[in-house]
């Protein structure tokens, strides 16, 4: 379980959450990844779900960084983000009843946050978005358009919805932002470890195949070397080894049964 003041890495940023908030990451839940994520052609999750028992406040936080990728189409992005909010609220209610006990790599379990969130008096929604400088419109202008479209859909859930750049969101909500450096989230770290193990396994198999090929090459070379010895000399060597030098002492090729 995450304790007060815990921080999480998402992309290039570390989110440092205020004391008193419990943090859940749906992506770390086997119940979400194995079951709920595949429901109705796929459910989407928000990056962070926070709950404060004292304030009875539930936060849904999404992080999007497009500085190193092509800018998204505004309408498609708004639809995608709204769907994330909808699916997340559905999953919280469902997980409160259906999710099993879990020990996620980060944060508290989906079941625990879901059951706590049933006591919430207020839902807060935050979209932290970084846009690249490529394109016709400057980032601030485009983000203002995205915020306006999102607000039309989300205001019935949170009339004080947040939509602002990632680095400017620290202090506006119950978190601060610092660079992550070379750190990764537990999910990414797990993928890196799985990739490393897969690479080591492939290297081991490649080495075994190389040794097998080398062994076959040595056998082939030995057979070729033996075949170059005159027959009379081969028979003399067999007799010197205590064999009779006849066919009875020579290995016979395996018989193949004809169908």
Secondary structure per residue as TSV (DSSP state, phi and psi in degrees):
chain	resnum	aa	ss	phi	psi
A	1	X	-	360.0	138.5
A	2	X	-	-73.3	134.1
A	3	X	-	-91.4	175.0
A	4	X	T	-61.1	140.9
A	5	X	T	76.4	17.7
A	6	X	-	-77.1	155.5
A	7	X	E	-124.1	157.3
A	8	X	E	-135.6	149.5
A	9	X	E	-100.2	133.3
A	10	X	E	-137.9	112.7
A	11	X	T	65.2	-124.5
A	12	X	T	-94.6	6.4
A	13	X	E	-124.7	149.5
A	14	X	E	-109.5	124.6
A	15	X	E	-96.5	118.9
A	16	X	E	-103.9	110.6
A	17	X	E	-90.8	149.0
A	18	X	-	-66.6	157.8
A	19	X	T	-62.9	142.5
A	20	X	T	99.4	-14.3
A	21	X	E	-95.1	131.7
A	22	X	E	-91.3	141.8
A	23	X	E	-119.3	137.4
A	24	X	E	-131.1	141.0
A	25	X	-	-119.6	108.7
A	26	X	G	-55.7	-35.6
A	27	X	G	-63.6	-18.4
A	28	X	G	-89.7	-0.9
A	29	X	-	-93.9	120.4
A	30	X	H	-59.8	-33.7
A	31	X	H	-60.9	-40.7
A	32	X	H	-71.0	-50.2
A	33	X	H	-69.1	-32.4
A	34	X	H	-94.6	-27.7
A	35	X	T	-117.2	-68.7
A	36	X	G	-65.8	-32.8
A	37	X	G	-63.3	-24.4
A	38	X	G	-96.0	2.1
A	39	X	G	-74.6	130.6
A	40	X	G	52.9	55.9
A	41	X	G	63.5	21.6
A	42	X	-	108.3	124.9
A	43	X	-	-100.7	144.9
A	44	X	-	-107.0	154.8
A	45	X	-	-124.8	159.1
A	46	X	-	-85.2	155.2
A	47	X	S	-66.7	-40.8
A	48	X	E	-131.7	139.6
A	49	X	E	-123.6	121.5
A	50	X	E	-115.2	146.7
A	51	X	E	-142.7	135.4
A	52	X	E	-114.1	110.8
A	53	X	T	-60.7	-35.8
A	54	X	T	-70.8	-45.8
A	55	X	T	-81.9	-14.2
A	56	X	T	52.0	49.0
A	57	X	E	-118.4	127.7
A	58	X	E	-109.6	125.7
A	59	X	E	-111.4	133.7
A	60	X	E	-115.0	118.6
A	61	X	E	-123.4	128.9
A	62	X	E	-117.9	138.0
A	63	X	E	-119.3	123.0
A	64	X	E	-130.4	127.1
A	65	X	E	-125.7	107.3
A	66	X	E	-107.2	17.6
A	67	X	T	-67.6	-25.2
A	68	X	T	-111.1	8.2
A	69	X	S	-131.5	169.4
A	70	X	-	-64.7	145.7
A	71	X	-	-62.3	140.8
A	72	X	-	-77.2	159.7
A	73	X	-	-74.1	131.8
A	74	X	H	-57.9	-50.4
A	75	X	H	-62.3	-41.2
A	76	X	H	-65.6	-40.4
A	77	X	H	-64.5	-44.4
A	78	X	H	-61.8	-44.0
A	79	X	H	-61.9	-41.5
A	80	X	H	-64.4	-43.1
A	81	X	H	-68.5	-39.7
A	82	X	H	-64.7	-37.9
A	83	X	H	-64.8	-36.5
A	84	X	H	-60.8	-44.1
A	85	X	H	-62.4	-47.4
A	86	X	H	-59.9	-49.1
A	87	X	H	-65.5	-36.8
A	88	X	H	-64.6	-42.7
A	89	X	H	-65.7	-38.9
A	90	X	H	-63.0	-43.8
A	91	X	H	-67.1	-34.5
A	92	X	H	-63.8	-44.0
A	93	X	H	-67.6	-42.3
A	94	X	H	-67.0	-43.9
A	95	X	H	-64.8	-30.3
A	96	X	H	-60.4	-28.1
A	97	X	H	-103.2	-32.0
A	98	X	H	-112.8	-22.4
A	99	X	-	-71.5	139.4
A	100	X	-	-83.7	176.2
A	101	X	-	-69.4	135.3
A	102	X	-	-140.4	159.8
A	103	X	-	-124.0	83.0
A	104	X	-	-68.1	158.7
A	105	X	S	-68.1	-27.8
A	106	X	S	-135.8	140.8
A	107	X	B	72.7	-176.3
A	108	X	S	-84.1	167.8
A	109	X	-	-71.1	158.6
A	110	X	H	-61.7	-39.2
A	111	X	H	-63.7	-41.9
A	112	X	H	-65.8	-46.3
A	113	X	H	-66.2	-35.0
A	114	X	H	-66.0	-42.3
A	115	X	H	-71.6	-35.6
A	116	X	H	-66.6	-38.3
A	117	X	H	-66.4	-16.5
A	118	X	T	-64.5	-19.7
A	119	X	T	-92.1	0.5
A	120	X	-	-64.0	140.6
A	121	X	S	-100.4	-15.9
A	122	X	E	-150.2	140.9
A	123	X	E	-111.4	127.8
A	124	X	E	-113.3	139.7
A	125	X	E	-123.8	132.4
A	126	X	E	-134.3	128.1
A	127	X	E	-112.8	115.7
A	128	X	E	-106.8	115.9
A	129	X	E	-132.3	129.1
A	130	X	E	-110.5	128.5
A	131	X	E	-113.9	141.8
A	132	X	-	-70.1	167.7
A	133	X	S	-89.0	-2.9
A	134	X	-	-77.2	150.2
A	135	X	S	117.0	172.6
A	136	X	S	-73.7	-35.3
A	137	X	S	-104.5	142.1
A	138	X	-	-65.6	153.9
A	139	X	H	-54.6	-43.1
A	140	X	H	-64.6	-40.0
A	141	X	H	-65.7	-44.1
A	142	X	H	-66.9	-39.8
A	143	X	H	-65.4	-33.9
A	144	X	H	-64.4	-38.4
A	145	X	H	-65.5	-43.9
A	146	X	H	-61.1	-43.4
A	147	X	H	-61.9	-42.8
A	148	X	H	-62.8	-43.1
A	149	X	H	-67.8	-39.6
A	150	X	H	-64.4	-41.2
A	151	X	H	-61.3	-36.2
A	152	X	H	-60.6	-32.0
A	153	X	H	-92.0	-32.3
A	154	X	H	-97.8	-13.0
A	155	X	T	-61.3	-27.0
A	156	X	T	-72.0	-20.2
A	157	X	T	-91.1	-47.0
A	158	X	-	-143.2	100.4
A	159	X	T	-67.1	-12.6
A	160	X	T	-109.4	30.3
A	161	X	-	-49.5	141.6
A	162	X	E	-104.4	139.7
A	163	X	E	-149.9	105.5
A	164	X	E	-158.1	166.2
A	165	X	-	-58.6	151.5
A	166	X	G	-56.0	-51.2
A	167	X	G	-69.8	-15.9
A	168	X	G	-97.5	-2.5
A	169	X	-	-83.9	-19.5
A	170	X	T	-62.1	127.8
A	171	X	T	93.5	-23.7
A	172	X	T	-75.9	-39.3
A	173	X	S	-109.1	-173.3
A	174	X	S	-79.8	51.0
A	175	X	E	-157.2	162.3
A	176	X	E	-124.7	161.3
A	177	X	E	-118.2	133.4
A	178	X	E	-135.5	155.9
A	179	X	E	-63.0	142.9
A	180	X	-	-83.6	-17.4
A	181	X	T	64.9	-129.7
A	182	X	T	-95.9	11.2
A	183	X	-	-81.5	155.5
A	184	X	-	-131.3	158.3
A	185	X	-	-68.5	162.7
A	186	X	H	-59.9	-35.1
A	187	X	H	-64.3	-46.5
A	188	X	H	-68.2	-39.4
A	189	X	H	-62.2	-37.8
A	190	X	H	-65.2	-41.2
A	191	X	H	-64.2	-39.7
A	192	X	H	-62.8	-42.3
A	193	X	H	-66.5	-40.8
A	194	X	H	-64.1	-40.4
A	195	X	H	-64.7	-39.9
A	196	X	H	-63.6	-44.2
A	197	X	H	-64.9	-40.0
A	198	X	H	-64.9	-39.8
A	199	X	H	-65.2	-41.8
A	200	X	H	-64.6	-39.1
A	201	X	H	-64.3	-42.1
A	202	X	H	-65.8	-39.4
A	203	X	H	-65.1	-38.1
A	204	X	H	-65.2	-43.5
A	205	X	H	-64.5	-40.2
A	206	X	H	-63.8	-39.3
A	207	X	H	-66.0	-40.4
A	208	X	H	-64.5	-40.9
A	209	X	H	-64.8	-37.9
A	210	X	H	-65.7	-41.3
A	211	X	H	-64.5	-38.2
A	212	X	H	-65.2	-43.2
A	213	X	H	-63.5	-38.5
A	214	X	H	-66.1	-38.7
A	215	X	H	-64.7	-44.0
A	216	X	H	-63.5	-39.2
A	217	X	H	-63.9	-39.4
A	218	X	H	-64.7	-41.6
A	219	X	H	-63.3	-43.1
A	220	X	H	-63.6	-40.6
A	221	X	H	-66.1	-38.3
A	222	X	H	-66.1	-41.0
A	223	X	H	-64.8	-40.9
A	224	X	H	-64.9	-38.3
A	225	X	H	-66.2	-40.2
A	226	X	H	-67.2	-37.8
A	227	X	H	-68.6	-20.1
A	228	X	T	-81.1	-10.1
A	229	X	S	-80.7	134.5
A	230	X	-	-56.2	148.8
A	231	X	H	-60.2	-42.2
A	232	X	H	-62.8	-31.6
A	233	X	H	-74.4	-35.9
A	234	X	H	-61.8	-42.6
A	235	X	H	-66.6	-36.2
A	236	X	H	-66.4	-38.4
A	237	X	H	-66.0	-38.1
A	238	X	H	-63.8	-42.9
A	239	X	H	-67.2	-34.2
A	240	X	H	-66.6	-26.7
A	241	X	T	-85.3	3.5
A	242	X	T	93.1	7.6
A	243	X	-	-92.5	166.0
A	244	X	-	-80.9	-17.3
A	245	X	S	80.1	13.7
A	246	X	S	-108.0	175.9
A	247	X	G	-63.6	-24.5
A	248	X	G	-63.3	-28.3
A	249	X	G	-95.4	3.3
A	250	X	S	-102.1	142.3
A	251	X	-	-64.6	134.0
A	252	X	-	-99.2	141.9
A	253	X	-	-65.9	146.2
A	254	X	-	-62.9	141.0
A	255	X	-	-81.3	138.2
A	256	X	-	-103.8	125.8
A	257	X	-	-75.6	132.8
A	258	X	-	-90.4	134.1
A	259	X	-	-77.2	360.0
